[in-house]
Amino acid sequence: HSRTALARALIVQSDVPSAISEVIEEGYQQLCEEYGHGVDVAVRSSATVEDSAEASFAGQYESFLNIQGAENVVIYWKYCVASLFTERAVIYQLDRGMDPLASALAVVVMKMVRSDLACSGVMFTIDPDSGHDGVIHISSSYGLGELLVQGSVSPDNFLVWKQGLLTGHNAIVHRHLGDKEEQMVYAERSGDETMVIGVTPEERKKWTLERDEILTLANMASHIECHYGRPMDIEWAKDGRTGQLFIVQARPETVHANHSGAQLIRYVMEPVLSKSLRQNGKVLAEGQAVGQRIGSGRVRIYQDYEEVIRMKRSLRDSLAAGQESDELAWEELVFDQGDVLVTEMTTPDWEPMMKQASLIVTRKGGRTSHAAIIAREFGIPAIVGCTEALDSLETGMVVTGSCSEGDTGVIFEGEQPFTIETIDIELDEDLETKIKLNVGFPTKALADSMLPVDGVGLARIEFVLSAEVGIHPLALLHYEALCQYHDCGVIAPELAPFARGLERMDADKWDDLFRDIDSRLGAHSSPRKIFINKLQEGVGLICAAFHPRPVLVRLSDFKSNEYRELLGGEVFEPIEENPMIAWRGASRYVDPRFSPAFAMECEALRGVVEEYGLDNLQLMIPFCRSPEEGVAVKQVLEENRLGQENGVPLFIMVELPSNIIEAERFIDEMELFGGSIGTNDLVQTVYAVSRDDLEGYLHPVDARSPAVKSMVRNVIQTFRDKGLEIGICGQAPSDHPEEYPPFLIDCGITSISVTPDTAVAVRLAVQNAEQEQRMLNEAYELEAGE
């Protein structure tokens, strides 16, 4: 510490040689001539080792903003050079085997962009968590970019699909509205740099960037990546006076650039356990997940780094008094290997502690904050923007933080079990049977697409409807009519079929519904657009993640009891004795009570194809009871430009005995491209037992039973005889990976779709089954020849 402080002092207290100061002053005068007298500038460090391909030096060296006057520029030039010898920068280099004295540093003086009057942010030309190179990730927040980089603000996030961008489409396939509680703006005096002010509630509900600005930034990022020939980490700013967008820094992306593609490490918590913990109130806090790992340990809460310094002093005093470090209580130590670090936000000063942590939790910040960047580099799970962290967690408690469940990171009470799987990605052997995935959460799709699979065999949009929308589609469509009824008691014609439901709705639920919708209108042009935008972006992100591999999207298949759980659902949904076999699937799409909601669903799916330019979308009709019903749905899809002539192949979910017994009629009359067997519902409809109640029977049945296997074999043969695709997306292959895939291959199945956690095991089982079948065929041919 004393050596680095001395080195900095020697530089700062020395006079700048005139040969250098004159050049700096001359350069500043040139900027003044171009932009006006006393132009305010940024004095920024740029080191030769900073953010090399081997290491990220994010925030290691100093930069200074809002500097005016040639004399001040020279002074702050010295401060930049002196930052070569900050303690954190020296430790960082020593930890990586670098010689701090071999580092060189340039100081860039550039005109300040008035982003304090607009916004600024960071871009990655790959997804920073999964390493997926098909998207550009953009973070944006109001004001100067320092708060975003430090992680003290939760920004807006956008994902742009690169290929759609190149073909001129509006390829913004994902948007996340950040809290953006604060912004950094200019201080009034030069050298005071900046100050932090609050953002109004109205502005926080709006996007910081318009659609065209997002696409402009993405195009800039694409050109920069093309120029350098590698993934890049880019800082940008928008001038609030001119509206112009500027690139202020570009450096190599350092986390995924050095990772071998040979293996994938997956952290897995059993879904049954995760569900049970949620149901039993064991969730302590939630935030944005960084990476896909899981970590557990004892919590250490520090409000800020000053508290760390005080703890270090106290520890130093104890050791100086003769106490041995192994005699100290856990509470007396600053930080132990494997502890969970919980704080407001991190800066480079925290890094020696961060690399010892099993989990990092910050109250503020987004996926491109300092905490997120360093967590990825060290391979540590992090949960950022966790607003409840400092209130719901306590020092000393044991917790488990999971980032393996999508975009949301969850902190569970206690030490919970999880497994770590190492997956070989480079499986060379091509299989005759395609292996596909069942996916639900769009934000997991980028990571799941890295698995050795041939596409998506079942994309469940119900996850988007429940997790991202959370409001009944008809409540969004009829928002104004609902307001009129609530305020005046007048039932509009479109609400007449739901008069009884209107009377059932409690006052508290009306308030919750209107409050939720109103809170989102700043980011969406109308209530119906909340539904359309969220669904379009969810499906679009899945299709972009797997492109050009096909993505088979099952049309909405919520049952009435599940729709009732959405806000406003009580108004529009009947109370049914057995929703499993009642008003669901295809029957809803052509029912006048629900068809307006299905029209919104179609509009969202059409946007995936026409607006984003994604050509790998396939659609599947679930719970279709008769060919006539299927033809009616097909006609609705065609009217919404989602027919096969629009490049969208049509499949049917094979889950009812009628789908199998009348398979040829379904195929011919609906002009199907293929089918997918849903064993979960097929079991219940074959045996006339609700799958919600299967576990309660003395002799429970499943997809391995003779009746179900006989039907599966028959329908596979029918589709194969017609030259069509026939896959399976039910749980049977995932639940029984050693037993069920060989049976399916013997039947001639064309694809098997499984959950991501079983994809590799099923692939290996299929590979072995295909090898055995080839050997049997060769033996049979040899015997026949003799």
N, C-alpha and C positions, 0 to 999 in steps of 0.2 A: 504493500500500500504506500509506504513512504517513498519508495523508489519511483513509482508512477507519478505520485504527487510532485516530486522534485522535478521529474522530466517535464511535466506540464508547466510548472512554474518557470523553469529556465526559458521555455519558448515564449510564454506570455509576457515575461518581464524584459525580454530582450527587444532591442530596437530592430525594426524591419529594415533590411538593407535598401538603400534608395533605388537600386536597380529593380527591386521587386515592387516597392511601394509606388514608384512612378508608373510602372506598367499597369498596376491595379487601378490607380487613379485615372490614367488615360482611358482604360477600358470602361470605367464607370461614366466618364464624360461622354463617351460614344453612346452609351445607353441613354444618357440624359438628352443628347441631341436627337435621338430617335423617338423617345417617349415623353420628353418634357423635363424641365429643370427639377432636380431633387427627386428623381424617380426612386420609388421604393423597390428594393431588391431582396432576393433570398441569397444567402451565402451558404452554400451546401457542400458538404464533404463528398468526395468520390474517390475511394481507395482502390488500388489495383487488385487487392485481395477481397474487397467487399463484394459479397454475393457471387463468388466464383462458382464453378460447377461443383466444387467439393463442399462448400460451406455457405451458409446464409449469415451475413453480417448485419442483419436487419437491426437498425438502431444502435449499432456499436459506436459510431462516430457522431459528432455533433454537427447540426445545421442550425442556421439562425434566420429568422424571417423578419420582414418589415424593417429592413435596415436602410437608412437614408444618409447620404453624404459620403464623399470619397474617404474622408478621415475615418468614419465609422466602419466602412467596408474593410479598410486595412486592419483595424483593430479586430474585427470579427474573423478576418482571414487567419489571424494568429490563433484565435480560439479554436477554429476548425483544425488547424495543423496540430495544436496541442492535444486534441482529442484522440490522436493516434495512441496516446499513452494513458487513456482512461483504464482503470483497473479492470473493468469488465472486458474491454477489448483485448488487453494483454492476456487475461486468463482464458478467454475464448480461443485465442490463437495457440497458446501453450497446450491447451487440451487437445488440439487437433494437430499437434506436432509442427506448428508453424513458428518461424522466428519473427517476433514482433519488430525487431530492428531491420528486418528485410522488407517490411511493408513500405509502400509509397502511397502518398495521398495527394490528390488534386483538389483544388477548391473551385467550384463552379459558381459564378456570380450571374444570376439571371433575374430578369424583371419579375416582380411578384405578380402572379395572376390573382385578380380580385375574387378568389373563390370564397372569401368571407361573405360576399354578397350573393353567392350561389351555392355550389357544392364541389366536392372533390372525392377522390377515392383510389382504389387499387383494382388492378385487373390481373388475372392469371390466364395464360393461353391453354391451360389444362384445368381440370377440376382439382382444386388443391387437396381434397381429401382422398379421393379414389385414384387420382392420376389419370383419369380418362381423358384422352387427348382429342376427343371429338367436340368439346364445348369450350367456350370462353366464359370465365367467371368474372363478374363485375360487382364490386362493392361500392356503395355511394352513400355519403352523408352530408349534411349541410355544413357549410363553412370550410375552414382550412382542414387539411387532411391529417393533422397531427393526432387528433382524438381517435380517429379510426385506426391509424397505425398503432397507436398505443393500446388500443383495445378498450378505451373508456366510453365508447358509444356503440350501440348496436345498429349497424347500417342496413339500408336496403340492399338486397342481393338479387342479381340477375344471371341467368344462364342463357347463352346464345349458342345455337347449334351451328357449327362452322360450315358444314356443307350447304345448309339452307341459306346461310349468309352469302356464300359465294354465288349462289344461283339467284340472288336478289329477293329472297323471301323474307318476310317478317319472322325471323327464326328465334324469337325470344321465348324459349320453351319453359322457363321457370322464373317466377318472381316471388320474392319474400319481402314483405313490408317490415322494416326495422323500427325500433322504438325512437331512435334519433332524439334522445332527451335533451342533449346539449350540442352546442356548436362553438368552435373556436373562431374568433374574429380578431381584427387588428386592435392592438392597444393604441392609445392616442399618441404616445411618445415613441420615437424611434429608440430601439434598444430594449424597450419594455416588451418587445416582441408581440405578445398576443394576450387575449383574455378569453375566458369561457363564459358564455351566456346561455340561458335556457331557450328551448324551441317551443313555440306556442302549440297547444294541443291540436289546433286545426292543421298546422303545417306538418305535424308528426304523422297525421293520418294520410298524407299525400305522398306520392312517389317523388323522389328528388330529381329524377330524369324522365324526359319524354321518350316515347318509343324511338323516334328518329335519332335522338342523342345516344341512346343505348346502342343502336345499330352502327352509328358513326364511330363510337368508341371501339366496338367490336371489330370493325373494319381496320381501324388503326392498329389494334392489337394483332390482328391477323397479318398485316404487312410487316410489323416489327418481328413477329415470329419467323416469317418467311425470310426476312433479311438476315437474321442471326442463325437460322437453321436449327433452332432449339426452343423448347418451352421457355416462356419469359414471364417475369414478375414485373408489372408496370404500374407506376403511379401517374395519375392524371388529375387535372383540375379544370373547372369551368369558370370563366370570367363573368361575373355578374353584370358588368357594365356592357360588354360587347356580345355576350352569349357564346363566345368562341371556346372551343375545347382544346386543351393543351396536354401534351405528354411531358411530364417533368422528370421522369426517371424510368429507365428500363434496365433490368438486370436478369441474369439467368435464374430460372426456377431451380432450386437446389435439392428439394426433398425427393421427388419422384425421378428426377434426371439420373440419379445414381442407383436406383433400385433395379435389380435384375427382374425380368419378366418371367423367370423360370418358376417361381413359387408365389403362392398367395397364402397369407396367414390370416385366418379367420378366427375371431373371438365369438364364441357362441354361448348364450344363456338359453336354456330350454324355454320355449314359448309357454309351456304349461306353468313353469315356475314364475316367469315374468307376469303372466296373467294373474296368478294367485297372489303375488306380492301387491299388485295394483288393487285387487279386490279386497285385500286385507289391510289396506291403508298404510302400506310400508313404503310408499313413495314420499320422500322428504322434499325433493325439489326437482325442477326440470329446467333445461336451457337448450342452447344449440350444441349439437354434437360435433366434435372435431375428430375426424378419423372414424374407425369402426372397432376400436378396441374396448376392453373392459378393465377396470382397475379397482382395487379395494385396499383399505388401510385405515389408520387412525387420523382423524381430522386435526389439522392445525390451522387456526384462523388468525390471519394478520390483517388488520384494517388497512395498513399501508406499510411502505418499506421503512419508515421511521421506527415503527414498532419492532421490526426485525433488527435494526441497528441497536435499539435499546436492549433487546434480548442478547445480542452478541456481546455487548459491553458487560452485561450481568454475568454471562457465561465466562468471559475473560477474567472477571474479578474472582469468580469462584475457583477457577483453575489457578489463578495467581495466589490464592489463599491456601493452596495445597491440596485441594480436592482432586481426586482422579476422575477422569471423564466417565469411566465405567461405573462409578459410584453415584453419579447424578441421577435423579429421577427423570422420567420421560418429560415431565412438564418443564424441567430446567434446561433442556436442550433446545437449540434453535430449530433444528429440523433433523429427522432421522430418515435413513433410506427406507423408502416404501410408504412414507406418510402421504396423506392427501392434503395438498396445498389449497387453501381457500382464502381468497382475498378480493378486494374491489376490482383491481386490474393489475397487470404486470408491466414492467419495463425491463430493459436489459439488465438492470441491477439484480433482478430476481433469478437470473439464469443459473447460477451455481446451485440454488435450491431447487429450481424447476427440474433439473435433470435427475434429481434424486427421488422425485415424486412418483407415486403409483397412479395418481390422478390429479389433474389441475382443474380447479373450479374458480371462475371469476364472475362477479356480479354484473360487470359490464363487458362489452366487446362483442365482436362478430367473428365470422370464419376467416377473416384476413387480419385480425388483430395480432399484436405481438405475442400474446399467449398462444393463439392458434398456430402461428408460424413456428414457434419454438417447440410446441408440443408435437407437431408433425415431424420436425427434424429429429427430436429425441425419441420418437415412437411412443409417446405417452398419450393416453386418452385425456381429452379435455372437454369440459362443458362450460361454454362461455355464454354471456348474456343471461346468466342464471340469477334472476332478480331476487329470488327467495333465499339465496345461499347464506348470507350473513345472518338471517333471522331464524331459519329452520335448522341450521347445523350448529353444533357446539364442539369446541375443542375437546379432543379425547374420545369422542364417539367413533365407532367403527361403521364405515359405510362402504357400499359398492356402487361405482358409477359405470353405467353402460352406455356406450356410443354405438352399439351394434344393432340398434333397432330403427335406423333411419335418421332423419334430420334432427330429431329430438333426443337429447341426452337425458338420461334418467338417473337420479341418485336414490338408491334403495337403502333402507335401514339394515345395518348388520353386514356381516361377511356372507355373500351369496356365492354358490358354486357356479363356475363356468368352465368351458373347455377351450383349448387353443388348438386349431387344426392347421397343419401345413399342407397346402394343396399344390400338386404339380400341375402347372398350367399347360405346359408343352406336351400334351398327349398327342403323339404323332399319328396314331392309327385312325383312319377315317372309318366311321361306323355306317352301316346301312340304315340302322334305326337312328333317327334324329333325337338328340337329347335337348329338351327345352326346359324353361323355368316357369313356375307359377309365381307371379309377383303381385304385390298389392300396393306397397308404399313407393310412390315415384322417386322419392329422394334416396332410396336404396338402390335404384335401378342402375346408376352409374357404376357402383361397386359390383353389383351382381352381374353386370354385363361382362366383367373381366373373367368370369368363369368360362371353362371350355364347353360352351353350349351353342346350340344352333338357333337360338331365338327364344321367344316367349310363347308358351303354349296356353297360358291362361293369365290375362291381366284383369284383375278384379277392380273395377272402378268404384265398388262400394267403399273401399278404403278411402278414396278421395272424397266421396260424398260425406262420410262420417267424420274423418279427421280434418279435412280442409274446408268443407262447406258447413256441415253441421246443422243446416237449416233445411226443412222440407222444400223441395223445388217449387211446389205450388204456393208455398208461403212467400217465396221470392217473386214468383210470377204475378201473384195477386196482392202484392204489398199495399198498393193504394186502396184497393177494395177492403182489405183487412183494417187499414187505418180508419176508413170511413165507417165500418161496422163498429169498431172499438170506440170511436169518438161520438158517433151519432146513432148507432143501433140500426143503420140502414144496411140491408143485405143486397149487394149488387147481384145481377143475374149470374155472373160467373161463380158466385159463392152459393147460389141456391141449392145445388146438390149436397152441400156440406152444412146445412143449417143446424143439424143436431150436433155436429162437431163444434160449431161456433159456440153453442151454449155450454158445452162441456169444458171449455178452456178456462183455467183458473186465472185470476187477475195477475198473479206473480209471473205466470208464464207469458202472458201478453207483454208485460214489461221486459222480460228477458229477450223475447223475440224482437221487439222494436229496438231495444238497446243494441243488440248484436248487429242487426242490419244497419242501423244508423252509424255505428262505429266504423263500418267498412265502406260507406259510400264515398269517402274521400279518395279511395284508391280504385273505385269502380264507377262507371258512368251511370249505372242503374242497378236496382236489386237483382234483376234477372241476370245481369252481367256478372254478378258475383258467382253464380252457379256456372255460367258458360265459361268464364275465364279460368276458374279453378279446375274445372274438368278438362278443358282444352290443354291447359298447361300440364296437368298431371299425366294425361295420356301422351301428350307431346314429348314430355321428358323421357318417358319409358321408350317410346319409339326412337327418339334421338339416341338414347344410350345404346340401344341394340342395333341401330342401323348399320348395314343394310339387311340384317337378319329379320325375318318376319316377326311381327308382334300380334298375337291373336287376342283381341279385346272382347271380353264377354260384356254384352249390353247389361244394363243395371238389373240386378237380381235380388234386391232387398225384398224381404217379406213384409207384410203389413205391420207386424209387431216391431220390426227394425225401423221402418219408416216412422212409426209413432214415436220412437225415441229421439228423432231429430226435432229441433225447435219448430213449433207449429204443426208437428205431425198429428197431434190429437185432433185437429180440426178436419184433416183430410183422410184419415185412415179409419177403416172399420175395425171393430173388435171381433176377431175370428177365433173359432174354437181350435182350429189347427192350421196356422198360417203356412206350415211347411207345404201343404198341398192345396192352398187356396189361391188368393189373388196375387200372383207373382209372375215374373218372367214375361213371356210373349203376350199373355192375356192382358197385361197392363198397357202395352204400347198402343193397342188398337181400341182401348176402352175410352169413351169420351171423357170420363172423369179424370183420366191420367194422361191422355195423349198430348195435351199441351205441354206437360212436363217432359215427355219423351221428345217433343219437337225441339226443346232446348238442348237436350242430350245430343240430338242429331246435329244441331248447329255447332256444338262444341267439337264433335268428332269431325265434322266437315272442315272446321278451321285447322285441325291437325294436318289434313291433306292439302287444302288449298292455300292456307295462310303460311303454314310452316314449310310446305313443300315435301313433307314426309310421305314416301311411297311404299312403306312397309307395313301399313296398317291393314289388319284383317279383322272382320267382325263376326261375332258368334251369338246366335239367338239361344237363350236358355229357356228351359222349362216350356218347350213348345209342344202342346198336346196333340195337334193334328196338322196334317199338310195344309189344310185350308187356313188355319191360323198362321202358319209359317208364310204362306203366300201373301197374306194380308200385311204381315210385318215387312216382308221383302218389298212390297209395293210402297210402303211408307219410306223405307230407306232409299229407294230409287227416286222418290219425289224430293228427297232431301240431298240428292246428288251423292249418295253413298252406295250406289249399286256397283255391280261388277264392271259395267261399262265405264264407271268412273275410276276403275283401278282398285276397287276395294272388294277382295274375295269374301264370299259369304260361307260361313260354317254353321252347323247346328250342334248344340250340346246334346249328346246322346245320354239321357239320364232317365227316360221313361220307357216302359215296355213298348208303348206305341211307337217310339222312335226306332225300335229294333224290328218289331213285327211288320211295320209299314215302311221300313227303311227305303225301299225302292221308290215308293210314292214321294216321300220327303225329298229324296235326291232329285227325282225327275221334275216334280212340280215346282220345287224351289230353286232348281238349277244350282245346286250346291257345289262349292269348290272342295268341301271336305266336312269332316265331323270330328268331334272330340268327346271321348267317353268320360262322363262324370260319375265315377263309381260311388261317391258319397250319397248322392240322391238316388242312384240306381238301386242300391241296396234297400233303401227304405221303400221305394215304389214296387220292387219285386216282392218284398216280404210284407208290405202293408204295415210298416212300423215306422214311426217318426224317428229320424236319426238323432233327434234331441233326447230321445228316451231309450236308445239302444242299450245303454249300460245297465238299465234297470231290469233287463230280462234274464231269466235263469239260463237260457241257451242263446246268447247273443250271436248274431250273424254279421259277417263282413264280406268284403269283396272276394275273398277266397272260397266262398261257399259254391257248391256245384251249380246252383241255379244261375247265380250271377256270372260265373265263368263261362257257362254255356251261352248266355246271351252275349257276352263280350266276344266270344269266338265267332258267333253267327254274324254280328254286325260288322266286325272287321272283314270277314269274308265278303259280305255284300258290298262294302265300300271298295275293297280291293278289286272285285270283279268289275266295278264301274271305272277303275283307274283313278280313283280319288284318294286324297289324303285321309287317313283315319288315325287319330292319336288318342292319348288318354291324359287327362289332367286331374283325375281324382287322387285321393291320398294313398291309394293302394300301393303304387310303386315306391312312394316315399316311406310309407310305414313298414313295408316288407321288401326292402331292396334286394335281398338275396333270393326271395321266392317268386315274386310277381313278375319282374322283368323277363326271366326265361320263359314263363308261360306266355307273355305277350308276344315275344319274338317268335315263338312256335306258332302263334296265331297269325303272324304276318303284320303286326302293328307297324305303322310308318314313323311314329314319333311317340316319345314318352316325356311328359312334362312333370317336373317334380319341384319340390321346395329347394331353395338355394343351398341349405345346409346338407342336403343329401345328394346333390347333383353329381359330385365326383364318385361317390360310392355306387350310385346307380349306373353311371357311365362305365365303371369298371365291371359291374355285374353284366351289363349289356355286352361289353366287349368279350367277356368270357363265354356268355351264352351264344353269341354269334360264332365264335371260334368252334365251340362244340357242335353247333348246327352244321357248319361247313364240313367238319370232320365226319359227321354222320352222313351227310349228303355224298361226300367223296367215297365213303365206305359202301353206301348203297349203290352208287354208280359202278364201283369196281365189282361188286357182287353181281349186279345185273349184266355187266359185260362178260363175266365168266359163264 
